[in-house]
């Protein structure tokens, strides 16, 4: 095997590069400032082939940063892309899961933020007001709690807004034996809704403060019934009935006589019923108002 050593190789006229009509095989490293001729194909071993169709690599490419056009950039093991195709089920390190929440304690309009694909809504109607007492120490029933509907909704193709209705709590009773007011219904567009709790019955009434119910949700929950008041003409310790509990918690406590008469409390948790009232010695101890409903929206990417 012979060896050729030269500081410079030119063509025979010493005015340009030499020609290699049968190709050139190099086992070391080739360093070139430019290539003045378009090469139809470059093959580096068996792993890399470059031609007019692109570059094919069967092995591993190690680089600090790789860019493909303006859409994809890979740096330090991560990929940044302005868009991708497919369902993305094999991608990792994506921003996903719960992103934000919106809470409605009165009626309004839900606006979907950019990038949100699913929402989980909790729709709770309002509680009913407690029933009133009488002059013979009988007491009213607690108001029923509003129902609740819970639904997971795909909003990827949803319009940007949804109408939200939040029910108002039923009114209490400040005098007489009348029943408390019923709680208002709540809804999230046409997706799911809930009915309000009934007002508590007045003393000697035949009905209870029945809880409302949810509809249209993946899970529909009834509100708790108001408790019945007790006592009679000789019962100085006559209590009213407690308000019904909602999905979010308990209702208002009952009014009571005993040695320290007190009025009933309003519903405490969203959608709960007001406590029942009672009457003694010419004084009316009012029942409690029902608590307003709520619509709570969890937003997921």
DRENMIDO-304596 format. One record per residue (C-alpha): residue number from 1; residue in three letters; chain; x, y, z. Coordinates in Angstrom, 1 decimal, always signed. Layout:
N
   num   residuo   cadena     east    north       up
   NUM       ALA        A        X        Y        Z
...
This chain:
301
   num   residuo   cadena     east    north       up
     1       UNK        A     +0.0     +0.0     +0.0
     2       UNK        A     +1.4     +3.3     -1.0
     3       UNK        A     +1.0     +6.7     +0.7
     4       UNK        A     +0.7    +10.1     -0.8
     5       UNK        A     +1.9    +13.1     +1.2
     6       UNK        A     +1.4    +16.7     -0.1
     7       UNK        A     +0.8    +20.2     +1.3
     8       UNK        A     -1.6    +20.9     -1.5
     9       UNK        A     -3.3    +19.0     -4.3
    10       UNK        A     -4.6    +20.8     -7.4
    11       UNK        A     -5.7    +20.0    -10.9
    12       UNK        A     -3.1    +19.5    -13.6
    13       UNK        A     -3.2    +23.2    -14.5
    14       UNK        A     -2.7    +24.1    -10.8
    15       UNK        A     -5.6    +26.5    -10.9
    16       UNK        A     -8.4    +24.5     -9.3
    17       UNK        A     -9.5    +21.5     -7.3
    18       UNK        A     -8.7    +18.0     -8.5
    19       UNK        A    -11.4    +15.8     -9.9
    20       UNK        A    -12.2    +12.3     -8.5
    21       UNK        A    -14.3    +10.8    -11.3
    22       UNK        A    -14.6     +7.5     -9.5
    23       UNK        A    -15.5     +8.9     -6.1
    24       UNK        A    -13.6     +9.5     -2.9
    25       UNK        A    -13.5     +7.2     +0.2
    26       UNK        A    -12.5     +8.9     +3.4
    27       UNK        A    -12.1     +7.0     +6.7
    28       UNK        A    -11.2    +10.0     +8.8
    29       UNK        A    -12.9    +13.4     +9.2
    30       UNK        A    -13.6    +15.7     +6.2
    31       UNK        A    -13.5    +19.4     +6.9
    32       UNK        A    -14.7    +21.8     +4.2
    33       UNK        A    -15.4    +25.5     +4.1
    34       UNK        A    -17.9    +25.1     +1.2
    35       UNK        A    -18.9    +22.7     -1.5
    36       UNK        A    -19.1    +24.2     -4.9
    37       UNK        A    -21.0    +21.4     -6.5
    38       UNK        A    -24.4    +20.1     -5.7
    39       UNK        A    -24.1    +16.5     -4.4
    40       UNK        A    -27.0    +14.2     -5.2
    41       UNK        A    -26.2    +12.1     -2.1
    42       UNK        A    -23.9    +11.9     +0.8
    43       UNK        A    -23.6     +8.6     +2.8
    44       UNK        A    -21.9     +8.6     +6.1
    45       UNK        A    -21.3     +4.9     +7.0
    46       UNK        A    -24.6     +3.0     +7.2
    47       UNK        A    -26.3     +5.4     +9.6
    48       UNK        A    -26.8     +8.7     +7.8
    49       UNK        A    -27.9     +9.4     +4.2
    50       UNK        A    -28.5    +12.9     +3.0
    51       UNK        A    -30.0    +13.7     -0.4
    52       UNK        A    -32.6    +16.1     -1.8
    53       UNK        A    -35.4    +14.4     +0.2
    54       UNK        A    -33.8    +15.2     +3.5
    55       UNK        A    -31.6    +13.4     +6.1
    56       UNK        A    -32.2     +9.8     +7.3
    57       UNK        A    -30.6     +8.8    +10.5
    58       UNK        A    -30.9     +5.2    +11.9
    59       UNK        A    -28.7     +5.9    +15.0
    60       UNK        A    -28.8     +8.5    +17.7
    61       UNK        A    -28.3    +12.2    +17.0
    62       UNK        A    -26.6    +14.2    +19.8
    63       UNK        A    -27.0    +18.0    +19.6
    64       UNK        A    -27.5    +20.8    +22.1
    65       UNK        A    -30.4    +22.2    +20.1
    66       UNK        A    -32.3    +20.9    +17.1
    67       UNK        A    -34.8    +23.1    +15.1
    68       UNK        A    -37.2    +22.0    +12.5
    69       UNK        A    -38.5    +25.0    +10.6
    70       UNK        A    -40.2    +27.5    +13.0
    71       UNK        A    -42.6    +25.1    +14.6
    72       UNK        A    -40.4    +22.7    +16.6
    73       UNK        A    -37.4    +23.3    +18.8
    74       UNK        A    -35.7    +20.6    +20.9
    75       UNK        A    -33.3    +21.7    +23.6
    76       UNK        A    -32.0    +19.8    +26.7
    77       UNK        A    -34.3    +16.9    +26.3
    78       UNK        A    -37.5    +18.9    +25.9
    79       UNK        A    -39.6    +19.7    +22.8
    80       UNK        A    -41.3    +23.1    +22.3
    81       UNK        A    -44.0    +23.1    +19.5
    82       UNK        A    -46.5    +25.6    +18.4
    83       UNK        A    -48.8    +22.8    +17.4
    84       UNK        A    -48.9    +19.0    +17.1
    85       UNK        A    -51.1    +16.4    +15.5
    86       UNK        A    -52.8    +13.4    +17.0
    87       UNK        A    -54.4    +13.0    +20.4
    88       UNK        A    -51.2    +13.7    +22.3
    89       UNK        A    -51.7    +10.5    +24.5
    90       UNK        A    -48.0     +9.6    +24.2
    91       UNK        A    -46.7    +13.1    +25.1
    92       UNK        A    -45.2    +13.8    +28.5
    93       UNK        A    -44.6    +16.9    +30.5
    94       UNK        A    -47.6    +18.7    +29.1
    95       UNK        A    -49.5    +21.3    +31.1
    96       UNK        A    -52.7    +19.4    +32.0
    97       UNK        A    -55.1    +18.8    +34.9
    98       UNK        A    -56.9    +21.4    +36.9
    99       UNK        A    -56.0    +24.9    +35.8
   100       UNK        A    -58.5    +27.3    +37.5
   101       UNK        A    -62.0    +27.6    +39.0
   102       UNK        A    -64.9    +30.0    +38.8
   103       UNK        A    -67.5    +30.4    +41.5
   104       UNK        A    -71.0    +31.9    +41.0
   105       UNK        A    -73.0    +32.9    +44.1
   106       UNK        A    -75.5    +34.8    +42.0
   107       UNK        A    -76.7    +34.4    +38.4
   108       UNK        A    -74.3    +35.5    +35.6
   109       UNK        A    -72.4    +34.2    +32.6
   110       UNK        A    -69.7    +31.7    +32.5
   111       UNK        A    -66.8    +32.5    +30.1
   112       UNK        A    -64.5    +29.7    +29.1
   113       UNK        A    -60.8    +30.6    +29.3
   114       UNK        A    -58.4    +29.8    +26.4
   115       UNK        A    -56.9    +26.3    +26.6
   116       UNK        A    -59.7    +24.8    +28.7
   117       UNK        A    -61.1    +21.5    +27.3
   118       UNK        A    -63.2    +20.1    +30.1
   119       UNK        A    -65.1    +21.6    +33.0
   120       UNK        A    -66.6    +19.9    +36.1
   121       UNK        A    -69.6    +21.8    +37.4
   122       UNK        A    -71.3    +21.6    +40.7
   123       UNK        A    -74.8    +23.1    +40.5
   124       UNK        A    -76.7    +23.5    +43.8
   125       UNK        A    -80.1    +25.1    +44.2
   126       UNK        A    -81.2    +27.3    +47.2
   127       UNK        A    -82.6    +26.2    +50.5
   128       UNK        A    -86.1    +26.8    +51.7
   129       UNK        A    -87.0    +29.1    +54.6
   130       UNK        A    -88.1    +27.7    +57.9
   131       UNK        A    -91.8    +27.5    +58.9
   132       UNK        A    -93.4    +29.8    +61.6
   133       UNK        A    -94.7    +29.0    +65.1
   134       UNK        A    -98.0    +29.6    +66.9
   135       UNK        A    -99.2    +31.1    +70.1
   136       UNK        A    -99.6    +27.8    +71.8
   137       UNK        A    -95.9    +27.0    +71.7
   138       UNK        A    -95.9    +24.8    +68.7
   139       UNK        A    -93.0    +25.3    +66.3
   140       UNK        A    -92.3    +25.3    +62.6
   141       UNK        A    -90.4    +22.8    +60.4
   142       UNK        A    -86.9    +23.6    +59.1
   143       UNK        A    -86.6    +24.4    +55.4
   144       UNK        A    -85.5    +21.8    +52.9
   145       UNK        A    -82.1    +22.0    +51.2
   146       UNK        A    -81.6    +22.5    +47.5
   147       UNK        A    -80.5    +19.6    +45.3
   148       UNK        A    -77.1    +19.3    +43.6
   149       UNK        A    -76.1    +18.1    +40.1
   150       UNK        A    -72.4    +17.3    +39.3
   151       UNK        A    -71.3    +16.9    +35.7
   152       UNK        A    -68.1    +16.6    +33.7
   153       UNK        A    -68.5    +18.4    +30.4
   154       UNK        A    -66.3    +18.4    +27.3
   155       UNK        A    -66.2    +22.1    +26.3
   156       UNK        A    -63.5    +21.8    +23.6
   157       UNK        A    -66.1    +22.6    +21.0
   158       UNK        A    -68.3    +24.7    +23.2
   159       UNK        A    -69.0    +28.4    +22.6
   160       UNK        A    -67.2    +30.8    +24.8
   161       UNK        A    -70.1    +31.5    +27.2
   162       UNK        A    -72.8    +29.6    +29.1
   163       UNK        A    -75.7    +31.2    +31.1
   164       UNK        A    -75.5    +30.4    +34.8
   165       UNK        A    -78.6    +30.6    +37.1
   166       UNK        A    -78.1    +30.6    +40.9
   167       UNK        A    -81.3    +30.2    +43.1
   168       UNK        A    -82.2    +32.6    +45.9
   169       UNK        A    -82.9    +31.3    +49.3
   170       UNK        A    -86.5    +31.0    +50.5
   171       UNK        A    -87.8    +33.7    +52.9
   172       UNK        A    -88.3    +33.1    +56.6
   173       UNK        A    -91.5    +33.7    +58.6
   174       UNK        A    -91.5    +36.5    +61.2
   175       UNK        A    -95.1    +36.1    +62.4
   176       UNK        A    -97.9    +33.6    +62.2
   177       UNK        A    -98.1    +29.9    +61.3
   178       UNK        A    -97.3    +30.2    +57.6
   179       UNK        A    -94.8    +28.1    +55.7
   180       UNK        A    -91.4    +29.4    +54.7
   181       UNK        A    -90.6    +30.4    +51.1
   182       UNK        A    -89.3    +27.8    +48.7
   183       UNK        A    -85.7    +28.0    +47.4
   184       UNK        A    -84.9    +29.0    +43.8
   185       UNK        A    -83.6    +26.6    +41.2
   186       UNK        A    -80.0    +26.7    +39.8
   187       UNK        A    -78.6    +25.6    +36.4
   188       UNK        A    -75.5    +25.6    +34.2
   189       UNK        A    -76.9    +26.3    +30.7
   190       UNK        A    -78.9    +23.3    +29.5
   191       UNK        A    -76.3    +20.9    +30.8
   192       UNK        A    -77.6    +20.3    +34.3
   193       UNK        A    -79.8    +21.8    +37.0
   194       UNK        A    -81.2    +21.5    +40.5
   195       UNK        A    -84.5    +22.3    +42.2
   196       UNK        A    -84.7    +24.3    +45.4
   197       UNK        A    -85.8    +23.0    +48.8
   198       UNK        A    -89.4    +23.5    +50.0
   199       UNK        A    -90.1    +26.0    +52.7
   200       UNK        A    -90.6    +24.5    +56.1
   201       UNK        A    -94.2    +23.9    +57.2
   202       UNK        A    -95.9    +26.2    +59.7
   203       UNK        A    -96.9    +24.8    +63.1
   204       UNK        A    -99.6    +22.1    +62.8
   205       UNK        A    -98.8    +21.9    +59.0
   206       UNK        A    -99.0    +18.5    +57.5
   207       UNK        A    -96.0    +18.8    +55.2
   208       UNK        A    -92.2    +18.9    +55.9
   209       UNK        A    -89.6    +21.1    +54.3
   210       UNK        A    -88.7    +18.6    +51.5
   211       UNK        A    -85.3    +18.8    +49.9
   212       UNK        A    -84.8    +19.5    +46.2
   213       UNK        A    -83.1    +17.3    +43.7
   214       UNK        A    -80.4    +17.4    +40.9
   215       UNK        A    -81.1    +16.6    +37.3
   216       UNK        A    -78.9    +16.1    +34.2
   217       UNK        A    -75.7    +15.5    +36.0
   218       UNK        A    -73.4    +12.5    +36.1
   219       UNK        A    -74.3    +12.5    +39.8
   220       UNK        A    -77.6    +13.9    +41.1
   221       UNK        A    -78.0    +14.5    +44.8
   222       UNK        A    -81.1    +15.3    +46.8
   223       UNK        A    -81.0    +18.0    +49.4
   224       UNK        A    -81.8    +17.1    +53.0
   225       UNK        A    -85.3    +17.5    +54.4
   226       UNK        A    -86.0    +20.0    +57.2
   227       UNK        A    -86.6    +18.6    +60.6
   228       UNK        A    -90.0    +18.7    +62.2
   229       UNK        A    -90.7    +21.1    +65.1
   230       UNK        A    -92.2    +19.7    +68.4
   231       UNK        A    -94.1    +20.6    +71.5
   232       UNK        A    -97.6    +21.5    +72.6
   233       UNK        A    -99.5    +24.0    +74.8
   234       UNK        A    -97.6    +23.1    +77.9
   235       UNK        A    -94.2    +22.6    +76.4
   236       UNK        A    -92.0    +25.6    +77.4
   237       UNK        A    -89.0    +23.9    +75.9
   238       UNK        A    -90.5    +23.6    +72.4
   239       UNK        A    -87.9    +23.7    +69.6
   240       UNK        A    -88.4    +24.4    +66.0
   241       UNK        A    -86.9    +22.1    +63.4
   242       UNK        A    -83.3    +22.3    +62.0
   243       UNK        A    -82.9    +23.3    +58.4
   244       UNK        A    -82.0    +20.6    +55.9
   245       UNK        A    -78.3    +20.0    +54.9
   246       UNK        A    -77.1    +20.5    +51.4
   247       UNK        A    -74.2    +18.9    +49.5
   248       UNK        A    -72.0    +21.7    +51.0
   249       UNK        A    -73.0    +21.3    +54.6
   250       UNK        A    -75.6    +21.9    +57.3
   251       UNK        A    -78.6    +24.1    +57.6
   252       UNK        A    -79.7    +26.7    +60.1
   253       UNK        A    -80.3    +25.7    +63.7
   254       UNK        A    -83.8    +25.7    +65.1
   255       UNK        A    -85.4    +28.4    +67.3
   256       UNK        A    -86.0    +27.3    +70.9
   257       UNK        A    -87.7    +28.5    +74.0
   258       UNK        A    -86.3    +27.1    +77.2
   259       UNK        A    -85.1    +29.8    +79.6
   260       UNK        A    -83.4    +31.8    +76.9
   261       UNK        A    -85.6    +32.0    +73.8
   262       UNK        A    -83.7    +32.6    +70.5
   263       UNK        A    -84.7    +32.9    +66.9
   264       UNK        A    -83.7    +30.3    +64.3
   265       UNK        A    -80.6    +30.7    +62.2
   266       UNK        A    -80.5    +31.2    +58.5
   267       UNK        A    -79.2    +28.4    +56.3
   268       UNK        A    -75.4    +28.1    +56.8
   269       UNK        A    -73.9    +26.1    +53.9
   270       UNK        A    -74.8    +27.0    +50.3
   271       UNK        A    -78.2    +25.6    +49.4
   272       UNK        A    -79.1    +24.6    +53.0
   273       UNK        A    -82.5    +25.3    +54.7
   274       UNK        A    -83.3    +27.8    +57.4
   275       UNK        A    -84.3    +26.7    +60.9
   276       UNK        A    -88.0    +26.6    +62.0
   277       UNK        A    -89.5    +29.3    +64.1
   278       UNK        A    -91.5    +29.2    +67.4
   279       UNK        A    -94.0    +31.4    +69.3
   280       UNK        A    -94.2    +32.0    +73.0
   281       UNK        A    -96.1    +34.4    +75.2
   282       UNK        A    -97.2    +36.6    +72.4
   283       UNK        A    -93.7    +36.9    +70.9
   284       UNK        A    -92.7    +35.3    +67.6
   285       UNK        A    -89.2    +33.9    +67.3
   286       UNK        A    -88.6    +34.0    +63.6
   287       UNK        A    -87.6    +31.2    +61.4
   288       UNK        A    -84.4    +31.3    +59.4
   289       UNK        A    -84.0    +32.2    +55.7
   290       UNK        A    -82.8    +29.5    +53.3
   291       UNK        A    -79.2    +29.9    +51.9
   292       UNK        A    -78.7    +30.9    +48.3
   293       UNK        A    -77.4    +28.2    +45.9
   294       UNK        A    -74.1    +28.1    +44.2
   295       UNK        A    -72.5    +27.1    +40.8
   296       UNK        A    -68.9    +26.0    +41.1
   297       UNK        A    -66.8    +25.3    +38.0
   298       UNK        A    -63.5    +23.5    +37.9
   299       UNK        A    -61.5    +24.1    +34.6
   300       UNK        A    -59.2    +21.4    +33.1
   301       UNK        A    -56.7    +21.6    +30.2
